[in-house]
Amino acid sequence: MHKDMDRLTPREIVSYLDRYIIGQEKAKRAVAIALRNRWRRLHVPERIREEITPNNILMIGPTGVGKTEISRRLARLARAPFIKVEATKFTEVGYVGRDVASIIRDLVEIAVSMVKREHMERVTERAKWLAEERLIDILYERPYSYDREVESYQRERIRESLRSGKFDHQVIEIDVEEKVNPFGPLSNVVGIDINLPEISTLFGKRQRRRKMTVKEALKYLQEEEAQKLIDMDEVVDEAIKRVQESGIVFIDEIDKIVGSGSSSGPDVSREGVQRDLLPIVEGTTVTTKYGMVRTDHILFIAAGAFHNAAPSDLIPELQGRFPIRVELDSLTEEHFRRILVEPENALVKQYKALLLTEGVRLEFSEEALDAIAHYAALVNEKTDDIGARRLYTVMSIVLEELLFEVPNPGITDILIDAPYVEKRLSQIVEDEDLSRYIL
């Protein structure tokens, strides 16, 4: 677990989540406690550490109210490996489709990429210097009379020119390594899981000359040098440890794999997915191409609307593995109003930033924001309730004409007021058939 967790109390975790998600206090408190408990577990005596398992969470609520966003932001705060999967994408063993163990294999891939990126960032300066050395070897024409001091001076002059961008557009040739896949493109289609060092040494890598600008070459060579400077065995060990100690798996639409009680047909596969999920959630060992990974202390967060089913319809063993149940509230007009402006990634802030790139300052009146929130809530009430996602469709209709007209020399400042919102939305919202089609 990342060292920053030392100072993150549950209250501070909730405060961080408040910057991105409006409302849903119960869900925020539940995940904050779960995250802090993981840190606490790592500091208890070793003799009981293994016995403390995470309290997995079941979130119950309609779409678009923040279930996924809460989990994603939590993982980002903890710098933990995170994966979101949909329960409906998996089938039980024996059926055609993905097996649930692939969740852990994918999570390990994400962790390896995350840790590798962190390690490469640590050697950025050294890798850049080595890449510059290789470029200087290409650009420097050694004189007939060799003089070490003169050569050192000339190389430093070239390095200064490189850093100032003087050679950016000059085209050179460098050797580029290409990995050879001995199994061809078919391996990507059928999902052959290959990462054995002995395989790559047997078939080797192919080198070819490529022309590119000095600027492109510097970027490529810096990446190549950074790869050489990091220890991949260390990266893999750290990634596996991070998955086992702080990994988070978000399983969406878990209510869709609840069977209807029949003993044949697709419902058999649905219950089979639940039974296959059970050992993963309970704690088992999964074989990945990087080694064995234990799932005992991975935090699982499951979510579903549960419109046509109840959590009690899950198989009893799986129910017992999600002891923390949190019901998320449907979003109200007041929530929509706050979502428009308060979060750090609020829609209004996004559109302002987009139009500012064209030199246009966009503003919304308070009444206009009230109207947008009102219509979003109204459409959710009259049609399907898709939560905060409704704001995206409403905002796109409100700003469509404006976004099409910009850039325009005559448009530099724009104020969206309530009459403009009414003009754009009232007719669509009043016509229920039209609103179903457009909004």
C-alpha positions as CSV (number, residue, x, y, z in Angstrom):
1,M,0.0,0.0,0.0
2,H,1.3,3.5,-0.9
3,K,3.0,5.4,1.9
4,D,0.6,8.3,1.5
5,M,-2.0,6.1,3.2
6,D,-0.2,6.7,6.5
7,R,-1.8,10.1,6.8
8,L,-5.2,9.4,5.2
9,T,-7.9,9.0,7.8
10,P,-11.4,7.8,6.9
11,R,-12.6,11.4,7.3
12,E,-9.9,12.6,4.8
13,I,-10.8,9.9,2.4
14,V,-14.4,11.0,2.4
15,S,-13.3,14.6,2.0
16,Y,-11.3,13.5,-1.1
17,L,-14.3,11.6,-2.6
18,D,-16.5,14.7,-2.0
19,R,-14.4,16.6,-4.6
20,Y,-15.7,14.3,-7.3
21,I,-19.0,12.7,-6.1
22,I,-22.0,14.5,-4.8
23,G,-24.0,12.9,-2.1
24,Q,-23.9,9.1,-1.3
25,E,-22.4,9.7,2.2
26,K,-23.1,6.1,3.3
27,A,-21.3,4.6,0.4
28,K,-18.3,7.0,0.9
29,R,-18.1,6.1,4.6
30,A,-18.2,2.4,3.9
31,V,-15.3,2.5,1.3
32,A,-13.3,4.9,3.5
33,I,-13.5,2.5,6.4
34,A,-12.6,-0.5,4.2
35,L,-9.6,1.3,2.7
36,R,-8.3,2.4,6.1
37,N,-8.8,-1.1,7.5
38,R,-6.4,-2.4,4.9
39,W,-3.7,0.0,6.2
40,R,-4.5,-1.0,9.8
41,R,-4.2,-4.7,8.9
42,L,-0.6,-4.1,7.6
43,H,0.3,-2.7,11.0
44,V,-1.1,-5.4,13.3
45,P,1.2,-8.2,14.6
46,E,2.2,-10.6,11.9
47,R,0.7,-13.6,13.7
48,I,-2.9,-12.4,13.2
49,R,-2.4,-10.3,10.0
50,E,-3.3,-13.2,7.7
51,E,-6.5,-13.9,9.6
52,I,-7.9,-10.4,8.9
53,T,-9.8,-10.4,5.6
54,P,-11.3,-7.4,3.9
55,N,-15.0,-6.6,4.4
56,N,-16.2,-6.7,0.8
57,I,-18.9,-4.2,-0.1
58,L,-22.2,-4.6,-2.0
59,M,-23.5,-1.3,-3.5
60,I,-27.2,-1.3,-4.3
61,G,-28.6,1.6,-6.4
62,P,-29.7,2.7,-9.9
63,T,-27.3,3.4,-12.7
64,G,-25.5,6.8,-12.8
65,V,-25.5,7.5,-9.1
66,G,-21.7,7.1,-8.5
67,K,-21.1,3.5,-7.7
68,T,-18.2,3.0,-10.2
69,E,-16.9,6.5,-9.7
70,I,-16.6,6.0,-5.9
71,S,-14.6,2.8,-6.4
72,R,-12.4,4.3,-9.2
73,R,-11.5,7.4,-7.2
74,L,-10.8,5.3,-4.1
75,A,-8.3,3.2,-6.0
76,R,-6.7,6.3,-7.5
77,L,-6.3,7.8,-4.0
78,A,-4.7,4.7,-2.7
79,R,-2.6,4.2,-5.9
80,A,-4.0,0.6,-5.9
81,P,-4.4,-1.7,-8.8
82,F,-8.0,-1.4,-9.9
83,I,-10.2,-3.2,-12.4
84,K,-13.9,-2.8,-13.3
85,V,-15.6,-5.8,-14.8
86,E,-19.2,-6.6,-15.6
87,A,-20.5,-9.8,-14.2
88,T,-22.5,-10.5,-17.3
89,K,-19.3,-10.8,-19.4
90,F,-18.3,-14.1,-17.7
91,T,-19.6,-17.6,-18.0
92,E,-19.0,-20.6,-15.8
93,V,-16.4,-23.2,-16.7
94,G,-17.5,-25.4,-19.5
95,Y,-19.4,-22.6,-21.4
96,V,-17.9,-20.5,-24.2
97,G,-16.7,-17.2,-22.8
98,R,-14.3,-15.7,-20.3
99,D,-13.7,-17.4,-17.0
100,V,-13.7,-15.4,-13.7
101,A,-10.0,-16.1,-13.1
102,S,-9.2,-13.8,-16.0
103,I,-10.3,-10.9,-13.6
104,I,-7.2,-11.5,-11.5
105,R,-4.9,-12.0,-14.5
106,D,-6.1,-8.7,-15.9
107,L,-5.6,-7.0,-12.6
108,V,-2.0,-8.3,-12.4
109,E,-1.4,-6.9,-15.9
110,I,-2.7,-3.5,-14.7
111,A,-0.5,-3.6,-11.6
112,V,2.7,-4.6,-13.7
113,S,2.0,-1.6,-16.0
114,M,1.5,0.7,-13.1
115,V,4.6,-0.3,-11.2
116,K,6.7,-0.4,-14.4
117,R,5.7,3.2,-15.1
118,E,6.6,4.3,-11.6
119,H,10.0,2.6,-11.8
120,M,10.7,4.2,-15.3
121,E,9.8,7.7,-13.9
122,R,12.5,7.2,-11.2
123,V,15.2,6.8,-13.9
124,T,13.9,9.4,-16.3
125,E,16.9,11.8,-16.0
126,R,19.5,9.0,-16.3
127,A,17.6,7.5,-19.3
128,K,17.4,10.9,-21.0
129,W,21.2,11.4,-20.6
130,L,22.0,8.0,-22.1
131,A,19.6,8.6,-25.0
132,E,21.4,11.9,-25.6
133,E,24.7,10.1,-25.6
134,R,23.5,7.7,-28.3
135,L,22.2,10.6,-30.4
136,I,25.4,12.5,-30.0
137,D,27.3,9.4,-31.3
138,I,25.1,9.7,-34.5
139,L,25.3,13.4,-34.9
140,Y,29.0,14.0,-34.0
141,E,31.5,13.7,-36.8
142,R,34.8,12.9,-35.3
143,P,37.7,14.9,-36.8
144,Y,40.8,13.1,-38.2
145,S,43.0,14.4,-35.5
146,Y,41.6,12.9,-32.3
147,D,41.8,15.1,-29.2
148,R,39.9,14.0,-26.1
149,E,39.3,17.6,-24.8
150,V,38.1,18.8,-28.2
151,E,35.8,15.8,-28.5
152,S,34.4,16.4,-25.0
153,Y,33.8,20.1,-25.8
154,Q,32.1,19.3,-29.1
155,R,29.9,16.7,-27.6
156,E,28.7,19.1,-25.0
157,R,28.0,21.7,-27.7
158,I,25.8,19.1,-29.5
159,R,24.0,18.2,-26.2
160,E,23.1,21.9,-25.7
161,S,21.8,22.1,-29.3
162,L,19.8,18.9,-28.7
163,R,18.2,20.3,-25.6
164,S,17.5,23.7,-27.3
165,G,15.6,21.9,-30.1
166,K,18.0,22.8,-32.9
167,F,18.1,19.3,-34.3
168,D,14.4,18.5,-33.6
169,H,13.4,18.2,-37.3
170,Q,16.6,16.7,-38.6
171,V,16.0,13.1,-40.0
172,I,18.3,10.3,-38.9
173,E,18.4,6.5,-39.1
174,I,18.4,4.3,-35.9
175,D,18.0,0.6,-35.2
176,V,14.6,-0.2,-33.8
177,E,13.8,-3.5,-32.1
178,E,10.7,-5.4,-33.0
179,K,9.3,-8.3,-30.9
180,V,8.6,-11.4,-32.9
181,N,5.4,-13.3,-32.0
182,P,6.2,-16.9,-33.0
183,F,2.5,-17.8,-32.8
184,G,1.4,-15.0,-35.1
185,P,-1.7,-12.8,-34.8
186,L,-3.9,-15.8,-34.0
187,S,-2.5,-15.8,-30.5
188,N,-4.2,-12.4,-29.9
189,V,-7.5,-13.7,-31.1
190,V,-7.7,-17.0,-29.2
191,G,-6.1,-15.4,-26.0
192,I,-2.9,-17.5,-25.8
193,D,-1.3,-16.3,-22.6
194,I,2.5,-16.2,-23.3
195,N,5.2,-14.4,-21.5
196,L,7.9,-17.0,-20.9
197,P,11.4,-15.6,-21.1
198,E,12.7,-18.8,-22.7
199,I,10.2,-18.4,-25.6
200,S,11.5,-14.9,-26.3
201,T,15.1,-16.0,-26.2
202,L,14.4,-18.9,-28.5
203,F,12.8,-16.7,-31.2
204,G,14.6,-13.5,-30.4
205,K,13.9,-10.0,-31.5
206,R,14.1,-8.5,-35.0
207,Q,16.0,-5.2,-35.7
208,R,15.4,-2.9,-38.6
209,R,16.6,0.5,-39.6
210,R,14.0,3.3,-39.3
211,K,14.1,6.9,-40.3
212,M,12.8,9.4,-37.8
213,T,13.4,12.9,-36.7
214,V,15.8,13.6,-33.8
215,K,12.9,14.6,-31.6
216,E,11.2,11.3,-32.2
217,A,14.4,9.4,-31.8
218,L,15.2,11.0,-28.5
219,K,11.8,9.9,-27.2
220,Y,12.2,6.4,-28.5
221,L,15.7,5.9,-27.2
222,Q,14.8,7.4,-23.8
223,E,12.1,4.8,-23.4
224,E,14.5,2.1,-24.5
225,E,17.2,3.2,-22.0
226,A,14.7,3.4,-19.2
227,Q,13.6,-0.2,-20.0
228,K,17.2,-1.3,-19.6
229,L,17.7,0.5,-16.3
230,I,14.7,-1.0,-14.5
231,D,14.7,-4.6,-13.0
232,M,11.6,-6.3,-14.4
233,D,11.9,-9.1,-11.8
234,E,11.6,-6.4,-9.1
235,V,8.7,-4.8,-10.9
236,V,6.8,-8.1,-11.1
237,D,7.4,-8.9,-7.5
238,E,6.2,-5.5,-6.4
239,A,3.2,-5.7,-8.7
240,I,2.1,-9.0,-7.4
241,K,2.5,-7.8,-3.8
242,R,0.5,-4.7,-4.5
243,V,-2.3,-6.8,-6.1
244,Q,-2.4,-9.1,-3.1
245,E,-2.3,-6.4,-0.5
246,S,-4.2,-3.5,-2.0
247,G,-5.9,-4.6,-5.2
248,I,-9.5,-3.5,-5.8
249,V,-12.0,-5.4,-8.0
250,F,-15.3,-3.7,-8.9
251,I,-17.9,-6.1,-10.2
252,D,-20.7,-4.3,-11.8
253,E,-24.2,-5.7,-12.7
254,I,-23.9,-8.5,-10.2
255,D,-27.7,-8.5,-10.0
256,K,-27.8,-9.7,-13.7
257,I,-26.3,-13.0,-12.8
258,V,-29.1,-13.9,-10.3
259,G,-31.1,-16.8,-11.7
260,S,-34.8,-16.9,-11.8
261,G,-35.1,-20.3,-10.2
262,S,-35.3,-22.5,-13.3
263,S,-33.1,-25.6,-13.5
264,S,-32.2,-25.4,-17.1
265,G,-31.2,-22.8,-19.8
266,P,-29.1,-19.7,-19.3
267,D,-29.9,-19.5,-15.6
268,V,-27.7,-22.5,-14.9
269,S,-24.8,-20.5,-16.3
270,R,-25.7,-17.5,-14.2
271,E,-25.6,-19.4,-11.0
272,G,-22.5,-21.1,-12.3
273,V,-20.8,-17.7,-12.6
274,Q,-21.7,-17.0,-9.0
275,R,-20.2,-20.3,-7.9
276,D,-17.0,-19.6,-9.9
277,L,-16.8,-16.1,-8.3
278,L,-17.1,-17.6,-4.9
279,P,-13.5,-19.0,-4.5
280,I,-12.0,-15.9,-6.0
281,V,-13.8,-13.7,-3.5
282,E,-13.3,-16.1,-0.6
283,G,-9.6,-16.4,-1.3
284,T,-7.8,-18.7,-3.6
285,T,-4.6,-18.8,-5.7
286,V,-4.8,-17.9,-9.3
287,T,-2.1,-18.8,-11.9
288,T,-1.0,-15.9,-14.0
289,K,1.9,-15.6,-16.4
290,Y,3.8,-13.6,-13.8
291,G,3.4,-16.3,-11.1
292,M,0.8,-17.4,-8.5
293,V,-1.4,-14.7,-7.0
294,R,-3.5,-15.0,-3.8
295,T,-6.8,-13.2,-3.7
296,D,-7.4,-13.5,0.1
297,H,-6.9,-9.8,0.7
298,I,-8.1,-8.2,-2.5
299,L,-11.0,-5.9,-1.8
300,F,-14.1,-6.8,-3.9
301,I,-16.8,-4.2,-4.4
302,A,-19.9,-5.5,-6.2
303,A,-22.8,-3.3,-7.5
304,G,-26.1,-3.6,-9.0
305,A,-29.5,-1.9,-9.4
306,F,-31.4,-4.9,-8.1
307,H,-34.6,-3.8,-9.8
308,N,-35.8,-7.3,-10.6
309,A,-33.9,-9.2,-7.9
310,A,-32.8,-8.8,-4.3
311,P,-29.3,-9.3,-2.7
312,S,-30.9,-12.3,-1.0
313,D,-31.4,-13.9,-4.4
314,L,-27.6,-14.4,-4.7
315,I,-26.4,-17.8,-3.6
316,P,-26.0,-17.8,0.2
317,E,-22.2,-18.4,0.1
318,L,-21.7,-15.3,-2.1
319,Q,-24.0,-13.2,0.0
320,G,-21.8,-14.0,3.0
321,R,-18.8,-12.7,1.2
322,F,-20.3,-9.2,0.9
323,P,-21.1,-8.3,4.5
324,I,-21.2,-4.6,4.0
325,R,-24.4,-3.5,2.2
326,V,-24.8,0.1,1.1
327,E,-27.9,1.5,-0.6
328,L,-27.2,4.5,-2.8
329,D,-29.8,7.2,-3.3
330,S,-31.4,8.3,-6.5
331,L,-30.3,11.7,-7.6
332,T,-32.6,14.7,-7.1
333,E,-32.8,18.0,-8.9
334,E,-30.7,19.5,-6.1
335,H,-28.0,16.9,-6.7
336,F,-28.0,17.6,-10.4
337,R,-27.5,21.3,-9.7
338,R,-24.5,20.6,-7.5
339,I,-23.0,18.0,-9.9
340,L,-23.0,20.7,-12.6
341,V,-20.6,23.0,-10.8
342,E,-19.1,21.6,-7.6
343,P,-16.9,18.5,-8.5
344,E,-13.4,19.1,-9.8
345,N,-14.4,17.4,-13.0
346,A,-17.8,19.2,-13.2
347,L,-19.5,19.4,-16.7
348,V,-19.6,23.2,-16.6
349,K,-15.9,23.4,-15.9
350,Q,-15.2,21.0,-18.7
351,Y,-17.2,23.0,-21.3
352,K,-15.6,26.2,-20.1
353,A,-12.1,24.7,-20.6
354,L,-13.0,23.4,-24.0
355,L,-14.3,26.7,-25.3
356,L,-11.4,28.6,-23.8
357,T,-9.1,26.8,-26.2
358,E,-10.9,28.7,-29.0
359,G,-10.6,32.0,-27.1
360,V,-14.3,32.0,-26.0
361,R,-15.2,32.7,-22.4
362,L,-18.4,30.7,-21.5
363,E,-20.6,31.6,-18.5
364,F,-23.8,30.2,-17.1
365,S,-26.3,32.2,-15.1
366,E,-27.6,30.7,-11.9
367,E,-31.1,30.5,-13.4
368,A,-29.7,28.6,-16.4
369,L,-28.0,26.0,-14.1
370,D,-31.3,25.6,-12.2
371,A,-33.1,25.0,-15.5
372,I,-30.6,22.4,-16.7
373,A,-30.8,20.6,-13.4
374,H,-34.7,20.8,-13.5
375,Y,-34.9,19.3,-17.0
376,A,-32.4,16.6,-16.3
377,A,-34.4,15.5,-13.3
378,L,-37.7,15.8,-15.2
379,V,-36.5,13.6,-18.1
380,N,-35.2,11.0,-15.7
381,E,-38.6,10.9,-14.0
382,K,-40.5,10.7,-17.3
383,T,-38.3,8.2,-19.1
384,D,-35.5,5.9,-17.8
385,D,-33.6,7.0,-14.7
386,I,-29.9,7.0,-15.8
387,G,-28.7,9.2,-13.0
388,A,-26.0,11.8,-13.6
389,R,-25.4,10.6,-17.1
390,R,-28.6,12.4,-18.1
391,L,-26.7,15.7,-17.6
392,Y,-24.4,14.8,-20.5
393,T,-27.3,14.5,-22.9
394,V,-29.1,17.6,-21.7
395,M,-25.9,19.7,-21.8
396,S,-25.0,18.5,-25.3
397,I,-28.5,19.6,-26.5
398,V,-28.2,23.0,-24.8
399,L,-24.7,23.7,-26.2
400,E,-24.9,21.9,-29.6
401,E,-25.5,25.0,-31.7
402,L,-22.9,27.0,-29.9
403,L,-20.2,24.3,-30.2
404,F,-20.9,24.2,-33.9
405,E,-20.6,27.9,-34.5
406,V,-17.3,28.3,-32.6
407,P,-14.7,29.4,-33.7
408,N,-16.2,32.5,-35.0
409,P,-14.4,35.9,-35.0
410,G,-17.5,37.6,-33.6
411,I,-17.9,35.3,-30.6
412,T,-15.6,35.9,-27.6
413,D,-17.9,36.0,-24.6
414,I,-21.1,33.8,-24.2
415,L,-23.6,33.9,-21.4
416,I,-26.1,31.0,-21.2
417,D,-29.2,32.2,-19.5
418,A,-32.5,30.5,-18.5
419,P,-34.5,31.7,-21.6
420,Y,-31.8,30.1,-23.9
421,V,-32.0,26.8,-22.0
422,E,-35.8,26.9,-22.1
423,K,-35.7,27.5,-25.9
424,R,-33.4,24.6,-26.4
425,L,-35.1,22.0,-24.1
426,S,-38.7,22.8,-23.4
427,Q,-40.2,21.4,-26.6
428,I,-38.1,18.2,-26.5
429,V,-38.9,17.5,-22.8
430,E,-42.7,18.2,-23.2
431,D,-42.9,15.7,-26.1
432,E,-42.4,12.5,-24.3
433,D,-41.8,10.4,-27.4
434,L,-39.3,12.9,-28.7
435,S,-37.5,13.1,-25.3
436,R,-37.2,9.3,-25.3
437,Y,-35.6,9.5,-28.7
438,I,-33.3,12.4,-28.2
439,L,-32.7,12.6,-24.4
